[in-house]
Amino acid sequence: MKIQRVRASRVPVTLSLSTTCRRLQFTSLLAVACCLAATAAAGTFNPDRAIGDVVPPWTDLPGTDGRRHSWTDLADRDLLVVVFTCNSCPYAVDYEDRVNDLARRFSGPTSRVAVVAINSNLVPADAPAAMQDRARAKDFRFPYLFDASQAVARSFGAVRTPEFFLIDRERRILYMGAMDDNATASAVTRHHLDDALAAAIAGRPIEVAETAPVGCLIRYARRRTPQ
């Protein structure tokens, strides 16, 4: 009696391996796409915003001048410097004169540029009354506004004081980060914000559009997650 040998078909195995490889390739591509999407959603140093992002307009922020301020007050300017700052951070204090000088040089009734400072800290040293005292003592030449809800700072992805943003009239971010490369004014060698402003005014690309902000952390209120 002859025993007939039956060869096992390799086709199902081949198909299985092919399907597995395709699935692995798809999973890898999906992982890469997710990483790229996460990167695209934030800048190099900003956790939430990238250059070119449009920030929402703010409304009715109280200022040290006793008035309410909104984005529409400055919507006719081509460029706006927004600095998140406060009274209590030593780094922010170090930059007060530099921000004042910036406002003197670039701001004015007929200027294409405006400067505004926003304080989002919720501690007594940074309360509106203390802000008024500071603005009066330093003769601030720019609006100094209080972001009580901290919504404006969050919408910019701001994390430090001081932290600087240059935006255009469509509220697109053109530059964000530090004003310059040293908290000590006499030791500054790179003027990041000035360079960005000069390029934007001249219609040139901004060579360095993002730098790491240096300063104190904004004192955000803790958000409690519902249980």
C-alpha positions in Angstrom: 0.0 0.0 0.0 1.4 3.4 -1.1 1.2 6.3 1.3 0.4 9.5 -0.6 2.2 12.6 0.7 0.1 15.7 0.8 2.1 19.0 0.6 0.8 21.6 2.9 -0.2 24.7 1.0 2.0 27.8 1.7 -0.5 30.2 0.3 -2.4 30.9 3.6 0.8 31.4 5.4 2.1 33.8 2.8 -1.1 35.8 2.9 -1.0 35.9 6.6 2.5 37.2 6.7 1.7 39.8 4.0 -1.3 41.0 5.9 0.7 41.3 9.1 3.4 43.3 7.4 0.8 45.7 5.9 -0.8 46.1 9.3 2.6 46.8 10.9 3.4 49.4 8.2 0.1 51.1 8.7 0.5 51.2 12.5 4.0 52.7 12.0 2.7 55.3 9.6 -0.1 56.2 11.9 2.3 56.6 14.8 4.5 58.9 12.7 1.4 60.9 11.6 0.3 61.3 15.2 3.8 62.5 16.2 3.8 65.0 13.4 0.3 66.3 14.3 1.4 66.8 17.9 4.5 68.6 16.8 2.5 70.8 14.4 0.1 71.8 17.3 2.8 73.5 19.3 6.1 75.4 18.9 9.5 74.4 19.9 9.2 76.0 23.3 5.5 76.9 23.5 3.4 74.0 24.6 0.2 75.1 22.7 1.0 77.5 19.9 3.1 77.5 16.8 4.3 80.3 14.6 1.5 81.3 12.2 -1.3 80.3 14.7 -4.1 82.8 15.1 -4.9 83.8 18.7 -8.4 84.7 19.8 -9.2 88.4 20.5 -9.5 89.5 24.1 -12.3 91.7 25.4 -12.9 94.0 28.4 -9.7 93.5 30.3 -9.3 96.1 33.0 -6.3 98.3 32.7 -4.3 100.3 35.3 -5.7 103.5 33.6 -9.2 102.6 34.9 -10.4 101.7 31.4 -11.5 98.4 29.8 -9.4 97.3 26.9 -10.2 95.0 24.0 -8.3 93.7 20.9 -10.5 96.0 18.8 -8.8 99.1 20.4 -5.6 98.1 18.6 -7.1 96.4 15.5 -5.9 99.2 13.2 -2.2 98.6 14.0 -0.2 96.4 11.7 1.8 94.8 14.5 1.2 94.3 18.2 3.7 93.3 20.8 2.0 91.4 23.7 4.1 90.8 26.8 2.8 88.6 29.6 4.4 90.0 32.7 3.7 90.8 36.4 4.9 92.8 39.4 6.2 90.0 41.5 8.7 88.2 39.2 12.3 89.5 39.4 12.8 88.7 35.7 9.7 90.7 34.8 11.0 93.6 36.9 14.3 93.4 35.1 12.5 93.9 31.8 10.2 96.8 32.8 12.6 99.6 31.5 13.2 97.7 28.3 9.5 97.3 27.6 9.0 100.9 28.4 11.8 101.8 25.9 10.2 99.6 23.3 6.9 101.3 23.7 8.6 104.7 23.4 10.4 103.7 20.2 7.7 101.8 18.4 4.4 103.1 19.8 2.6 106.3 19.2 -0.7 107.6 17.7 0.4 107.2 14.1 2.7 104.2 14.6 2.0 100.9 12.9 3.1 99.1 16.1 1.5 98.9 19.6 2.7 97.4 22.8 0.4 95.9 25.5 1.3 94.1 28.8 -0.9 91.5 30.4 -0.7 90.2 33.9 -2.4 86.8 34.6 -1.1 86.1 38.1 -3.6 85.7 40.9 -1.6 86.7 43.9 -1.8 89.8 46.1 1.4 91.2 44.8 0.0 91.2 41.3 -3.5 92.4 42.1 -5.0 95.3 40.2 -4.2 97.8 42.9 -0.6 96.8 43.0 -0.5 96.9 39.2 -1.7 100.5 39.3 1.0 101.4 41.8 3.7 99.8 39.7 2.5 101.5 36.5 2.5 104.9 38.2 5.9 104.4 39.8 7.5 103.3 36.5 5.5 105.6 34.2 4.5 102.8 31.9 4.0 104.0 28.4 1.8 101.0 27.4 -1.5 99.5 28.6 -1.1 97.2 31.6 -4.0 94.8 31.7 -5.3 92.3 34.2 -6.3 88.8 32.9 -8.4 87.7 35.9 -9.7 84.6 34.2 -6.2 83.7 32.9 -8.0 82.8 29.6 -5.9 85.2 27.5 -2.6 83.8 28.8 -3.8 80.2 28.2 -5.0 81.1 24.7 -1.4 82.3 23.8 0.2 79.2 25.5 2.2 81.6 27.7 4.0 80.0 30.6 6.6 82.6 31.8 6.9 86.2 32.9 8.0 88.0 30.9 7.0 86.2 27.6 6.8 88.1 24.4 4.6 87.7 21.3 4.6 89.6 18.1 1.3 89.3 16.2 -0.1 90.9 13.0 -3.4 92.6 12.5 -5.0 89.2 11.8 -3.7 88.1 15.2 -1.2 85.6 13.6 1.8 84.9 15.7 5.0 86.1 14.0 7.4 85.8 16.9 7.3 84.4 20.4 9.7 83.8 23.3 12.3 86.1 24.9 12.8 89.8 24.3 16.6 89.3 24.1 19.3 86.9 25.2 20.1 88.1 28.7 18.1 89.3 31.7 20.9 91.7 32.5 20.4 94.6 30.1 24.1 95.5 29.9 25.0 91.9 28.9 22.5 91.6 26.0 24.0 90.6 22.6 21.0 89.5 20.6 17.8 91.5 20.4 15.3 88.9 19.3 12.1 90.9 19.5 13.7 94.1 17.9 15.0 92.0 15.0 11.6 90.4 14.5 9.9 93.8 14.6 12.4 95.3 12.1 11.9 92.3 9.7 8.1 92.4 10.0 7.9 96.2 9.4 10.2 95.8 6.3 8.2 92.9 5.0 11.1 90.4 5.3 11.0 86.9 6.7 11.8 86.7 10.4 15.0 84.7 10.7 14.5 83.6 14.4 10.8 83.3 15.0 10.9 81.5 18.3 13.2 81.5 21.3 12.9 80.0 24.8 11.2 82.5 27.2 13.1 83.0 30.4 11.4 84.1 33.6 9.1 83.0 36.4 6.2 80.6 35.8 2.8 82.1 35.4 0.9 81.2 38.5 -2.0 79.4 36.9 -4.9 78.3 39.0 -5.2 74.6 39.3 -7.9 73.1 37.2 -9.8 70.4 39.0 -10.9 67.3 37.0 -14.5 66.2 37.8 -14.5 62.8 39.5 
